Amino acid sequence: MQKSVKIALGAVVVVILLGGAGFYWFFLRDDAPERASLQTSSQAAESSDRTSADGTWKVQQADGVFVGYRVQELFGGDTIKVTAVGRTPGVDGTLTVAGAEITAADITADMTLLKSDKAPRDGQIKTRGIETNNFPKAEFKLTQPITLPGSPEKGKEVDVTATGELTLHGVTKTVEIPLKAVWNGGTITVAGGAKVAFSDFDIEPPTNAIVSVDDNGEFELQLTFVPA
């Protein structure tokens, strides 16, 4: 009898340990991808005989091109924090360069294609949080020209701030987005992001018995443009 009890207790311990390891692996493991950067997106650069970046450029849909979110998920109250990242490759849009200015930019993201490393999370945001079933598109539209340090030079990275209207969850707000950009002749690559308070866009962070979501997050973008 005692031997049977010991075996049973041992089995329980193993189940608990395996269960804890599984919970960690599927929920608490924080291996979020790196933030959007030019180092990744600039791999799509193409050689070109262009001597000027002037003109209209369009988003090239390719690997490494995305718009996405980055938010903290909270377990055990706020005891354990895990970074959740979701990205959509469905990005369209254009920007226009004229001398030392970016005079126009309009970027649209298909939010229904958002994917993270957790299928349950992706399912939740369809009807909760950003509610992609009801609000399938997000858009950023430049409302004032971006002044560059000078006319773009091939391979020279610049830091700029884009001021415009962000439409998310059916709400439009003016935002400022710090960006890094580089013209490589055949391509213009842009990367950056900004913080977002969910309440500004009438977004109620999803919460359940296991996890809650912080009340603010970030959106990020990593784009490659080619001549339109």
N, C-alpha and C positions, 0 to 999 in steps of 0.2 A: 504493500500500500504506500509506504513512504517513498519507495522508488518511483511509483506512478505519479505521486504528487510532485516530486522533484522534476520528473520529465515534463509534466504539465506546466510547472512554473518556468522551466527553462524555455519551453515553447512560447509562453506568453512574453517573456523577456525578448526573445528573438523577434517576435511579431512587433513588439513596441519599438525595438531598435530599427527594424526595417521600415516600419511605418514612419518613424521620425526621420530616417534618411530619405525616404520618398518625399515626405512633406518638404524637407529642405531642398531636395533636388528640383521639385516642381514649383515651389512657391517662394522659398527664401533665398535661393541662389541668385546672387546679383552679378550677372555677367553682361550688363547692358553694353551695346555697341558704342564705339567712340562717337563723340559729337561730330556734326557735319564739319567738313574741312576741305580746303583746297587741295591738300595732299592726295586725297582720294579722287575727287572729281577731276583734277587736272590730268589724270591718266588718259582721259579721253581727248586730250589736245591733238590737233592736227596741224601739220605744216601748211603754210599758205604764203602766197606771194603778195598778199594784201599789205599795203603800206599805211592803212588807216583803219580804225575800228568804226568809223562813221557808218551809219545805216541802221536798218532794223534787223534784229536777231530773234530767232525763235528757239524755244526749249527743245532740246534733243532728248527724246525718251530713250534711255540706255541704262545699263548697269551703273549704279552709283549716282543716279539722278532720283531725287525723292523730296517730298515734303513730309514732315512727321511731327510727332509729339514726344515729350520727355516729361515724366511725372513721377512723384514719389508715392509708392504704395506703402501703407502703414499696417504692420501686424502687431497684435498685442498692444492696442492703443497706438502710441508712437515709439514703442520700445525697439522695434525692428523696422528699418526702412529699406525698401528695395526699389531700384530705379526701373520703371517700366518705359519701354520705348516702342513706338509703333510708327510705321512708315508706309507711305503710298508712292508707288512709282508712276501713278497716273497724273502726270503734271503737264499742263499746256501753258503757253503764254509767249509774250514777246517783250523785248526791251529795245529802246532806240537810243543810239549814241550820236551826239552831235558835238564835235570838238572836245571840249573839256567838261561836257555835261552828259548825264543820262537824262534825257528829256521825258521819257515815258517808260512805264513798265506795268504789265498786267499779267498776273500769274494766277492760274486756277488749278486746284487740286481735287482729284476724285477721292473723297473720303471713304467711299464704300470699299476701296481697295486697301485700306489700312491693315497692316499685318504686324503682329508682334511675335514674341516667342511663346505665347500662351494662347491657345485656341479659346479657352473660356473667357479670357479678357477681350478677345476680338469679338466674341459673341455678345458680351455685355454692352459694348459701346454702340451696337446697332440700335438698341432701344433705350439705353441709359447714358448719362454723361453727355457726350457730344451727339448722340442719337443720329448716327449716319443714315439710318433708314428714312428719317424725316428731313435731314439736312445733308444731302449727299455731296455738296460742293463747298469748298472754302476758297476765298479769293483775296489776293492782295493787289491793290491798285495804287501806284505812285501818285501823290497829289501835288508834289513840288519837285522840280528838277534836283538831281543829285550833282553837286559840284565836285569834280575830280581835281586832284592836285595839278593836273595838266592833261594835255591830250594823251590817251593811253599809249604806253610803250610796250612792245612785245616782251612778255615774260616778267614784267614789273608788277608785283603785287601791291594793291592799294587797299586802304581801310576807308570805308564810307559808311554813312548812315542813311537809310532809306526811310523817308516819312510818307506814310500813305494810309489808306483805309483797309483794314482787315475785316473781312466778313466771315464770321464763324458762328455756327449754330443759329444762323438766321439773324445775327446781330452785327452791325457794322460799327467799328470804333477806329479812331485814329491811333496809330502806333508808330514807334520808331524802331527800326531793326538795324543793329550794327552788322555790317557785312564785310567780308574780304572778297576781293575780285581780282582777276588777272585776265588780260587779253593775250592769247597765244597765237594770234594770226588767224587761224581757221576757227577758233573757238573762243568764247568768253566763259569762264567758270566763276561761279558765285557761291559762297557758303556763309552761313551765319544763322542767327536766330534771336529770339527775344522771349522774355518772361510774359506770362499771361495770367491774370487773375480770373478764375472761372466765373466769378460773380459778375464781371463786366460783360460777359457774353451769355448771361442767364443759364449757365451750365451748372447743374447740381452734381457734384462728384459722386460716383457710385459707391455704395457701402453695403457690406453684408456681414454675416457673423464672423467671418475670418479676416477680412481685410477692408480697410477704408482707403480712400484716395485723398491726397493733400488737396487743399482748396486753391492751389495755384500750380502752374506748370510752365513748360516752355514749348514753343514751336520752333522747328528748325527746318532749314532747307539746304539742299546741295544740288546745284543746277549747272548744266552745261548748255550753252547757247551756240547755235550755228547760224550762218547768214540765212535770212528769211528768203 
